[in-house]
């Protein structure tokens, strides 16, 4: 990729349960640059090498199982435009529907409702 050829660095480093944001800034003389790193902790962090199946298994499968047993669950994704939220959420929805129908196959009468919404700025898509 051009980032490697240009010797650029990632602005995020994903570690176990945290990300590090690398903020490039200039000293007051506007001649020298420096990098200030911010550590942010999360319950789970997924880097660019994680598959949709891994994300589903770790982040969503227990909620789908809970919902299949009559509970309620919400999955929310948040992030910058173009980072793959819609792609990953579509895969999660597909796997969730598959798992819900597996449960339904073991029961005679069961009803599930699945709703999906995309909020982009001031617009909402369903």
Secondary structure, 3 states (H helix, E strand, C coil): CHHHHCCCCCCEEEECCEEEEEEEEECCCCCCEEEEEEEEECCCCCCCCCCHHHHHHHHHHHHHHHHHCCCCCCCCCCCCCCCCHHHHHHHHHHHHHHHHHHHHHHCCCCCCCCCCCEEECCEEEC
